[in-house]
């Protein structure tokens, strides 16, 4: 049994490493090469190059592809570039725009993992007869009796399990995550020891196709008709002002509302049917129940009989909850105080056991209930 849990010698084990050009995936490729595995690096070109703003950092850009190629050459491993721009435009960018226009708060990184990365790259790795697909994500994978389980990473500041909730069991059984049990600084130390040219490369920060964080400019480019003027109202329906397009607002937003008030006001609802933004005090954001669609379950039904923890944003805390599953849908009662939950976000399920915080899957939020209104 080799270090990947495969009953082969490393030399006889063919692995595909997803290489974004960043330090994490480069280190993974280096570790696999050092251990003697037969490594092929794969880099995805997902969109036509966008000029980066000064100080901006993103993934999957033209420079990143060059960095991945240079690392592959240095490690003396095979390297391929897959041109997935059309797939990415259809499945990630268009989906992102559709969600924003619908008044939601989308998470394109989850969509990207769910489609072009773990679905299409997974299939490509299988076609290459690879024994495993390796990535630089910070999650822990444990395997017992041939079935893999996913846990939050050792370095909780880097944990990416929220973005991987839609990974199927078949994919999880095939995937490996070598960085899950180390922290980021150790990763950079390994990169320096391997003398990789990306050892000090900054992490990507922005959504790759929104390099300056300006979502509305992306939507204006593809859907200029989405910018329609409408009313801003309070929670009782009283008109307080005008907006220049609902896509400029997200649930929980405080700044940029442009309505004067003696108390802080927040966006508490976005009504696409009436093209209305509803604002109110912070307590109007308290959510007590959420409803999910398009579930992905990693576990058994009995795993949901006890107290379950959820995350409703990547940087959020684990919240005690009770979950009722019904086919591809679920209702979640949140037992702790939480505000600003928006349709379009992911809700990820966790349970606690002796190994840590296990990912039980999750779903997409399509409706919320809070103290003053339903959305």
Buried (B, 14 or more C-beta within 10 A) or exposed (E): EBBBEBEBEBEEBBBBBBBBBBBBBBBBBBBBBBBBBBBBBBBBBBBEEBEBEEEBBBBBBBEBBEBBBBBBEBBEBEBBBBEBBEBBBEBBBBBBBEBBBBBBBBBBBBBBBBBBBBBBBBEBBEEBEBBBBBBBBBBBBBEEEEEBBBBBBBBEEBBBBBBBBBBBBEBBEBBBBBBBBBBBEBBBBBBEEBEBEBBEBEEBEBBBBBBBEEBBEBBBEEBEEBBEEBBBBBBEEEEBEEBEBBBBBBBBBEEEBEBEEEEEBBBBBBBEEEBBBBBBBBEBBBBBBBBBEEBBBBBEEEBBEEEBBBBBBBEBEBBEBBBEBEEEBBBBEBBEEBBBBBBBBBBBBBBBEEEBBBBBBBBBBBEBBBBBEEB
